[in-house]
Amino acid sequence: MGGNRISVIGTGYVGLVGGVCLADFGNFVINADIDQGKIKKLKAGEIPIYEPGLQEIFDRVTQQGRIDFTTDLKKALDNSEIIFIAVGTPPQEDGSVDLKYVLEVAREIGRNISEHKIVVNKSTVPVGTGQVVKKTIEQELKRRGAKTSFDVVSNPEFLREGKAVFDFTHPDRIVIGTESKEAQEKLQEVYRPLYLNNTPFMFCNMETAELIKYACNAFLATKISFINEMANLCEKVNANIKDVARAMGMDGRISPKFLHPGPGYGGSCFPKDTRAIVKIAEANGVQLKTVKAVIETNEAQKFLMVDKIVSKMGPFQGKTLAILGLTFKPETDDMREAPSLTIIPEIIRQGARVRVFDPEGFKEAFWRLQSFADNITYCNSEYEAAEGAHALIIITEWNQFRKMDLNRISRLLQEPYFFDLRNIYTRKEVLNAGLNYIGVGIPDNNI
Ligand SMILES: NC(=O)c1ccc[n+]([C@@H]2O[C@H](COP(=O)([O-])OP(=O)(O)OC[C@H]3O[C@@H](n4cnc5c(N)ncnc54)[C@H](O)[C@@H]3O)[C@@H](O)[C@H]2O)c1
């Protein structure tokens, strides 16, 4: 069998999806992680994250013997010619990126390699990190007197959680940041099915590739904050954001994507990457005023949602609110920086209790909302959450919340407040069930 020998370090959303899909592209992959629990599960055929479509490919490539899992980094490095770094790059208190996991892997590479390797950085890292990785490997090689050659490449990942498998196998483009011709050619081989399928490959230097990733995320976050502000304005001037966004989206220069107002963006990427690019720019004497405003708007949006709810139903004291959706978006179990983690504590601080339901988020929510546990009831369905509540609030637009039996919801609620923070219902259908409809950017008299 052909195919390149690859190791993927990190088995999170990017590393595991990447590893499994690269194996399916015909490569031989060793997926390594320091988390013994994750590797144990993976070896037993169990996927530790919720990601639609992953299990099927996982089963196929494990059966074909194209992928192996290990906590032994040395084994992974020894058995691969191409090493993908896909470990976490979490934010620090001040918003800058914590590179300790990436640099630890770089040190391990320097300590262990004895033949030429291509080191591909897939983690989202500040501009210049590729050079730091290179120096770190060189230092370790020097320390042990080894003369092993290697290339460092930046190959940022653009997948979305919840659609990660599709995105990895149908990317809009593959960005490869390196000046090494050999590394460029090797990566074309690694991504062979995509290359043959006419996926655009974009070659540039390492710094450009690193910045492309932040520029994309900052721009998408900007679209979200922009449409959220337009929605807030719509509510005051009797305009409907759905129509505004639709007409904006018809303009080819704008595109309809990311023009859906809501309770603010969350997740493991946008909040972290917007703060990081501001820091990266500041460190280089550049002020990113637009991105700073985007971050500020996003923070404010979560609290504006709570203000909106209070303004419609009155003070929360003694009330119970049903909350549907905790994860930062549907089809994931990821709760990192989810708007619900700001909205729920604020609701509780203002005196209400909450009854919550989410199809996949509970495991994460339990510990993230631990200090509010006394005021949270975890329910088994959207209907159980609605039972006896004074209002229902949709925070995350899981598919099953799009087609609820509204008459049943209406009967279960004590008071008829229906807050649709994702605009997934029309006012008309909600009114027909005897409930008051409150969306985002949809004026009160709009049917
Ligand atoms: N999650 C996304 O949607 C997404 C999308 C594009 C890019 N990214 C970027 O990709 C990177 C990874 O993100 P993620 O969401 O997959 O992270 P994650 O936190 O889900 O997974 C990271 C994994 O790396 C492992 N790890 C840490 N140090 C290690 C080491 N020394 N050796 C081996 N394994 C180690 C951890 O145990 C963990 O399993 C980040 O830089 C992120 O910004 C994420």
The ligand as a MOL file (V3000), in Angstrom:
LIG
                    3D

  0  0  0     0  0            999 V3000
M  V30 BEGIN CTAB
M  V30 COUNTS 44 48 0 0 0
M  V30 BEGIN ATOM
M  V30 1 N -11.4350 23.3230 17.4030 0
M  V30 2 C -11.5280 23.9470 16.2330 0
M  V30 3 O -12.6180 24.1300 15.6760 0
M  V30 4 C -10.2870 24.4520 15.5410 0
M  V30 5 C -10.3520 24.8320 14.1990 0
M  V30 6 C -9.1950 25.2660 13.5620 0
M  V30 7 C -8.0110 25.3680 14.2800 0
M  V30 8 N -7.9890 25.0320 15.5980 0 CHG=1
M  V30 9 C -6.7040 25.1090 16.3100 0
M  V30 10 O -6.1550 23.8080 16.3730 0
M  V30 11 C -5.4610 23.6260 17.5980 0
M  V30 12 C -6.0300 22.4310 18.3420 0
M  V30 13 O -7.3830 22.7260 18.6690 0
M  V30 14 P -8.3710 21.6190 19.2560 0
M  V30 15 O -9.6990 22.2600 19.3690 0
M  V30 16 O -8.1970 20.3700 18.4820 0 CHG=-1
M  V30 17 O -7.7330 21.4260 20.7180 0
M  V30 18 P -8.1410 20.3760 21.8460 0
M  V30 19 O -7.9260 21.0690 23.1290 0
M  V30 20 O -9.4530 19.7440 21.5300 0
M  V30 21 O -7.0270 19.2220 21.6880 0
M  V30 22 C -5.6590 19.4090 21.9150 0
M  V30 23 C -5.0570 18.0410 22.2760 0
M  V30 24 O -3.6430 18.1790 22.3510 0
M  V30 25 C -3.1830 17.3080 23.3900 0
M  V30 26 N -1.8210 17.6770 23.8150 0
M  V30 27 C -1.4040 18.7390 24.5230 0
M  V30 28 N -0.0840 18.7060 24.6900 0
M  V30 29 C 0.3640 17.5890 24.0700 0
M  V30 30 C 1.6520 17.0100 23.8840 0
M  V30 31 N 2.7560 17.5680 24.3880 0
M  V30 32 N 1.7340 15.8610 23.1860 0
M  V30 33 C 0.6280 15.2820 22.6790 0
M  V30 34 N -0.6050 15.7930 22.8160 0
M  V30 35 C -0.7360 16.9310 23.5100 0
M  V30 36 C -4.2310 17.4800 24.4810 0
M  V30 37 O -4.1930 16.4330 25.4290 0
M  V30 38 C -5.5130 17.5090 23.6440 0
M  V30 39 O -6.0680 16.2270 23.4920 0
M  V30 40 C -5.5700 24.9490 18.3380 0
M  V30 41 O -4.4620 25.7260 18.0380 0
M  V30 42 C -6.8020 25.5660 17.7420 0
M  V30 43 O -6.7940 26.9740 17.8340 0
M  V30 44 C -9.0950 24.5550 16.2390 0
M  V30 END ATOM
M  V30 BEGIN BOND
M  V30 1 1 1 2
M  V30 2 2 2 3
M  V30 3 1 2 4
M  V30 4 1 4 5
M  V30 5 2 4 44
M  V30 6 2 5 6
M  V30 7 1 6 7
M  V30 8 2 7 8
M  V30 9 1 8 9
M  V30 10 1 8 44
M  V30 11 1 9 10
M  V30 12 1 9 42
M  V30 13 1 10 11
M  V30 14 1 11 12
M  V30 15 1 11 40
M  V30 16 1 12 13
M  V30 17 1 13 14
M  V30 18 2 14 15
M  V30 19 1 14 16
M  V30 20 1 14 17
M  V30 21 1 17 18
M  V30 22 2 18 19
M  V30 23 1 18 20
M  V30 24 1 18 21
M  V30 25 1 21 22
M  V30 26 1 22 23
M  V30 27 1 23 24
M  V30 28 1 23 38
M  V30 29 1 24 25
M  V30 30 1 25 26
M  V30 31 1 25 36
M  V30 32 1 26 27
M  V30 33 1 26 35
M  V30 34 2 27 28
M  V30 35 1 28 29
M  V30 36 1 29 30
M  V30 37 2 29 35
M  V30 38 1 30 31
M  V30 39 2 30 32
M  V30 40 1 32 33
M  V30 41 2 33 34
M  V30 42 1 34 35
M  V30 43 1 36 37
M  V30 44 1 36 38
M  V30 45 1 38 39
M  V30 46 1 40 41
M  V30 47 1 40 42
M  V30 48 1 42 43
M  V30 END BOND
M  V30 END CTAB
M  END
